[in-house]
Amino acid sequence: MSGVPGDALDPQVWPAGAEVGEDGAVRIAGVDLRSLAAEHGTPAYVLDEADFRRRARAWRTAFEEAFAAIGAGVDVYYAGKAFLSVAVARWAHEEGLRIDTATGGELAVALRAGVPGEDIGLHGNNKSDAEIDRALAAGVGRIVLDSLVEVDRVAEAAARAGVRAPVMVRVTTGVHAGGHEYISTAHEDQKFGLSVAGGQALEALRAVLARPELELLGIHSHIGSQILDPSGFEVAARRILELRSALARETGVLVSEVDLGGGYGVAYVPGEVALDPVETARAAARAVGDECARLGDAVPRISIEPGRAVVGPTTVTLYTVGTVKPVTVDGAPTGDARDARDARDDGASAEPFVRTYVSVDGGMSDNLRPALYGARYSARVVSRRGAATTVRSRVVGKHCESGDVVVHDVELPSDVRAGDLLAVPVTGAYGRSMASNYNHVPRPPVVAVRDGAARVVVRRETEDDLLALDLG
C-alpha cells in the first residue's frame, strides 16, 4: 500500500512531479515538502501546476482529435465545482478549456480570473434571479436550464436585459453511474434535470423554442461522478441523440450541440486505474458517430466537463502528525461495516488486532469525502524514511466526531510519531471546495508548486477571518 516505507510513488495517485529522495522525503515539482511545511504551515493543499496544465491539455486534445475524426468540434469545460480559484481558472483557460460554474460565487471567480463571458457556462438546479441576471450581464456562453420553471424565468430575465439568452436543457437519461448513490445524477429519483422517459425533457425543449428570448443551443446530460467505466457515457449519448432526433422530427429543429457532462473517474488508492482520456474520447466518438449515422442526423458539436480528472490527482494534502494511539480492536467492532465486510470477503473470522490511530492537524474540515460517503484514500510519511516494519493505521482528524476519518486503512511505518509530515494524495477535487470551518478551524491554504518554487494561490484562513464575520 501507499504507506509502506521505501516503496515507489504510484503515478496513478501522486502528482506527476512527485518523487522520493534518498532520505525518504518527498518533493513535488522540485519543492521539498518539509521546507514547504516550514514556510506555509500545515495542513496545506499542495498543487502541482504543471500537472494540472498537462491533464487539462490531455483531455482537450484527446476529445478534439477523436471527434475531429467524425467531423465534430469539441468544447471542453473545466468543472469548477471540483476546485476553483482565480489561478486555476486562468490555467484552465490558458490551456484551451472553458469554465463551467454552478453558482454566482463560482461565476465571480471565473470573471475575476479574466475568463471571457462567452467561455463560461452557468449550471445549477436552483439559480437565483441575481445569478441569472449576472450571467446575462456577463454574456455567458450558455445557461443550462434545469427545470420547466427556469425556461420562463430565464426568458423573462433576458427580456428585461434586452438580450437573447443562449441555453441548453439538462436531461436525465436514466443511466445510473458513479461510485456512490449521492453522486449519481442521471437516475430519475433525484433533483437534477428533466426526464427523457417521463417526457419532461421534450416538453422543456419545446418550451424553449416557443420563447424568442431564448436561443436553444442543445441538450445537456451528466450521468454521475467518479465513473471508471466509459460504457455509461456511450449509452447516455445514444439516448440524448435519440431525443435530439425526436425534437427535429417534431419541430424541424436539429439542435447543434450535445453536452456529455463530466464525472470521469480517477484512481484514489494504489491498484485503481483512472479513465484514460484517449480511450474514453474514442469510445464516445464511436458511439456518437454510429448513432448519428443510424438516425440519419448530422453529428453535433460536443462538449464535456472534466473536473476531478483534471485537478484531483494534481494535489496532496500535507498534514503534521500529532497523537499516535494504538488501539486493540476485538474483531470487527460494532458500526465498523468496512472491517466486517473485509472479514466476510476473506472468509476468515474477525480476530483481535491492533490498529494505530494517527491523528493529524486537519480532518473532515479539509476533506469531507470520507465522512460523507466513505471515500477511500491512501497516505504516506513524506518527511523522512520510516521503519521497515509497518502498522495497520487509520488516519483521523482533530474534530469532535468519531466519523472524522481521513484514511480508513493504510500501512504506515511502525515508528510513525508526532511531528512527522503525512501527505494524502488525490485531494485536488472536492477537498478545498467542500472545506468547512467546523469546530472553528480555519481552512488551509492552496500552495502551487512549479519548477522548484512554491507560491500561495489561496491563502490560509485565520482566526481573525472567522471572528470578522461574528458581529457579537
Secondary structure, 3 states (H helix, E strand, C coil): CCCCCCCCCCCCCCCCCEEECCCCCEEECCEEHHHHHHHHCCCEEEEEHHHHHHHHHHHHHHHHHHHHCCCCCEEEEEECCCCCCHHHHHHHHHCCCEEEECCHHHHHHHHHCCCCHHHEEECCCCCCHHHHHHHHHHCCCEEEECCHHHHHHHHHHHHHHCCCEEEEEEEECCCCCCCCHHHCCCCCCCCCCEECCCCHHHHHHHHHHCCCCEEEEEEEECCCCCECCCHHHHHHHHHHHHHHHHHHHHHCCCCCEEECCCCECCCCCCCCCCCCHHHHHHHHHHHHHHHHHHHCCCCCEEEECCCHHHHHHHEEEEEEEEEEEEEEECCCCCCCHHHHHHHHHHCCCCCCEEEEEEEECCCCCCCCHHHHHCCCCCCEECCCCCCCCEEEEEEECCCCCCCCEEEEEEEEECCCCCCCEEEEECCCCCCHHHCCCHHHCCCCCEEEEECCEEEEEECCCCHHHHHHCCCC
